Amino acid sequence: MVSRTITRADLCEAVYQKVGLSRTESSELVERVLSEISDCLVTGESVKLSSFGSFVVRSKGERIGRNPKTGEEVPISPRRVMVFKPSNVLKQSINEALTDQSS
């Protein structure tokens, strides 16, 4: 399996090729969508994209961690983290693609 990272430029190019907008409009559209998702997550809202998955912000409390090198206990401050939960449709598509490749 070839590992490849999709960039914003790749997304813009895909919109340009498949939707038919100009390159500038395609780039603007991708930036606006990503900006809207980011803004919602920053305010603590969840973002659900049907047939794709959900982005959720969770709060983690303070806890004690350990420095693996010294073994010293270190407090880890409370923070918010973003998690992605793929939809069942996406999981199924990924697994079907995997079985198609191995055949």
N, C-alpha and C positions, 0 to 999 in steps of 0.2 A: 504494500500500500504506500502510495506517495504522500508524504506529508507536505501540505502547502498552507500558507497563511493567507487568508483573504483580507485585503486592506480596504480602506475607504475608497481609494482610487479604483480598485477592482469592482466595488459595489456601484460606484458612479458609472463605470464603463458598462456594467451589466444593465443598468437602468437605461443608459444611452442606446445600447444595442436592442434591448427587448421592448422598451416602451416607445422609443422614437423621439424623446425629448432631445433638445440640444445638449451638448456636453456641459455647458454652464448651468442649464436648468436641471440636469440630472444631478450634478454636484450639489446644487442648492437644495434639491429635494432630499438627498441622502443626509446632508448636514442638518436640515430641519427636523427630520425624523429622529436622528441620533440625539439632537439637542433636546427635543421634547421628551424622549425617554430618559435622558440624563436629568433634566429638570424635575421630572416626576419622582425619580429615585432619590434625588437630593432632599426633596420635601417629605420623604418617607412613604410615598405612595407605591403601591405595587403596580407593575406593568404586565398585563396578560396579552399575549399575541396568540390568537386562536390558531390551533394546529401547529404551533411552534413551541411555546412554553411561557413561563412566568418568571419575571425578575422580581425578587422580594428583598426588602431591606429588613434585616434582623438586628436587634440590639443584643450585644454580649456584655455581660456584667464583668466586674473586676474579678480577677482570679490570680492565683499564684502559679507562675511558670518556673521552669528550671533551666539554667544555663547548662547546655549539654557538655561544655568543655570543662567547667569548674564544678558543676553540681550545685552551684549557689542558687538559692531561691530568689526569684525576682517577681515583683508584682507587675501584672499586665493590666493596663488601664482599660476601663470600659470603652467600648467603641461600637460603631454600627458597621455591619458587613452586608454586602449584596450577594445573594445566592440566586442561581438559575436552576429552575426545575423544568426539564423538558416535558412536553406533552407526550401522551401515549402515542399520538400519530407520528411525532418526530422519532420517538424511540423505535417504533415499528419500522419506519422508513430506513433508519440507520441499520437495524438488524437485517432487514431484507437486502440492503446493499452489500452487507458483509457476507451473507450467504450466497449472493450472486457472484461475488468476486472469488469465493472459494470453489465454485463449481467449475 
